[in-house]
């Protein structure tokens, strides 16, 4: 299963991102990111489906909640960073 992880700077930021996306009809759950995706101990990630990324990023930018980094989770379990 493929999806995107939107990295946030804190749990509060991730919660706000998740709530904003859920209100927009985009399923978004937050959790601690996998080891190796961030060097910040306080980071959290918001997971969105593969087809939801453009709408999710647009909505988050409108609300001033842009993610720090975006990763694509491939079906083999590896991650690749998406440049924005």
Secondary structure in CASP SS format (residue, H / E / C, confidence):
PFRMAT SS
TARGET T0000
AUTHOR 0000-0000-0000
METHOD secondary structure of the structure
MODEL  1
X C 1.00
X C 1.00
X E 1.00
X E 1.00
X E 1.00
X E 1.00
X E 1.00
X E 1.00
X C 1.00
X C 1.00
X H 1.00
X H 1.00
X H 1.00
X H 1.00
X H 1.00
X H 1.00
X H 1.00
X H 1.00
X H 1.00
X H 1.00
X H 1.00
X H 1.00
X H 1.00
X C 1.00
X C 1.00
X C 1.00
X C 1.00
X C 1.00
X E 1.00
X E 1.00
X E 1.00
X C 1.00
X C 1.00
X C 1.00
X C 1.00
X C 1.00
X C 1.00
X C 1.00
X C 1.00
X C 1.00
X C 1.00
X C 1.00
X C 1.00
X E 1.00
X E 1.00
X E 1.00
X E 1.00
X E 1.00
X E 1.00
X H 1.00
X H 1.00
X H 1.00
X H 1.00
X H 1.00
X H 1.00
X H 1.00
X H 1.00
X H 1.00
X H 1.00
X H 1.00
X H 1.00
X H 1.00
X C 1.00
X C 1.00
X C 1.00
X C 1.00
X C 1.00
X C 1.00
X E 1.00
X E 1.00
X E 1.00
X E 1.00
X E 1.00
X C 1.00
X C 1.00
X C 1.00
X C 1.00
X C 1.00
X E 1.00
X E 1.00
X E 1.00
X E 1.00
X C 1.00
X C 1.00
END
